[in-house]
């Protein structure tokens, strides 16, 4: 039994790390720009499709695909932020929601036009398709890789925001954009960079799912709901909150499947409701990044 | 600022309008064929055209269009040109009903065919009598459609051309009963009507022959599951000898790929995937489809070895560059069933069509089908087989096929026995 529990926990951890990559970008964008980006799931999907195309149409390897997907979607992020989001910052929040939701529909249809409505099956990258024996049972190498990747992104984000100058500028702009602008920081451009960075994280999350799942239009709709639950539990705008939230939801999902399958979908929502009653601002609410 | 946006918007609208006009013209290209009657015979077709099950709609549409073109080349139905319109079912009951209402009430469909999902078809069945149109189902598999909706509730507007869950839950067990070294079964299957009903039939039939088997674990995957890891890890913890699954379409592809990563096919002695021989799954998995997995479908393109089937497969392959999936054949045969009914009845009135379709025998690529008058279910048989990768085909196929006569594995009215006549 202990072995079953630990093994299921490991599966939950790898799920949590996939979720963390997507939630990190979502919460970052909210923390700095104060935009609830519904289109984040669509950016995740775009990342998956770009990675797929790099591998299947341009015959590049998986690692190149990851980089191209992240950079490509970052460029999309720049365009979306500069051309569309910027004019609505000062408008009521409903306008941002409508706008980003519109992008969900637009990107879904664009993907249908370019890649077709039917799911596609990308190849498995060399060296990651094997199994290792963990706790006496076969465990996928790929899932270990996802855990390492998720951990690496967490460390990288910590270094970026706590140690680098850019991170400090972003935090300054997030705390008080007007003061930051007054001391000479180019706040609008910084916002664009943060949005592009968040978009790249979403794309990375999408590209990392490509080898084990199928890729289809609308694939971002499932994950965006989970990601929203994660960032709400963690506290909107708080990166470490998103990390903890992703761990909670990932493990909850794995153990929910094991113990209370009929209730599995509701569990995440129940956890979110409990957190909101206990701490309305989320576990790490009130503090940004 | 306001002015600039307005101008930009104007240009955009102009471009959209121009594009729309071009599109409309190319879509409305005039055909040179002259029909005896000016009023077209309209077929509304419902299938899933997007997402993880979108492969099904694609293959079904190819089959349906091929049938319509064949019929039109031969002069149509009662001298009327046949037109077919496909709408995306989206795996939603409300969308399916809305699309059927559109097809019948706005577009003027004479008959409706299709519907993939069991949940969707039960919703659709409710509205067909009110719309007074026949629905010939090409894929949805719940036995409740024919056993309850038609047989018990006397909803005579529903017919079904495809073998239902008898294939998934009963024929599978007739194969599995001979796995003498396998006692412990587990399932990862869809968390809805089709998944439950198939597993229930499988358990009941297998227990009947093999009182020694145990069902040690089950995990139900929600619609649109992309990560099957928690499910796989859950059932493997119970150390099953074999896995039974009714995952289908893109979800079957994701399930098999992830099960490979967890070493499932090296650990268990047998795996059965009821709809694993659908063409989109075979093509989607390709060389990643492990040899020896037992799979089936609702029409297997090399079976039966008749001239009609051989011609159907070769024409289909020539036109679409794919081998037909089972829904290609069932959609194709739905169109031909509509033609046969209208010609026999010399009428398009639903009451007349129902009358002639009850008990009607049809020669189709899948073999001779007979619509049972009691439950409107077409009777024919389909093989189970094991995945292999012969070089003659660009995708895996099933070999070592086992076929049971429909009299042995269908449930028969009045449905008192668990299976067989």
Interface residues (C-beta under 8 A of the other chain):
Chain A: X4 X7 X8 X11 X12 X14 X15 X18 X112 X117 X118 X119 X121 X124 X129 X131 X137 X138 X139 X140 X141 X142 X143 X209 X212 X213 X214 X216 X217 X218 X219 X222 X253 X254 X257 X258 X261 X264 X265
Chain B: X49 X50 X51 X52 X54 X55 X57 X58 X88 X219 X220 X222 X224 X226 X227 X229 X230 X231 X233 X234 X236 X237 X249 X250 X253 X254 X257 X258 X260 X261 X262 X263 X264 X266 X267 X280 X284 X285 X286 X288
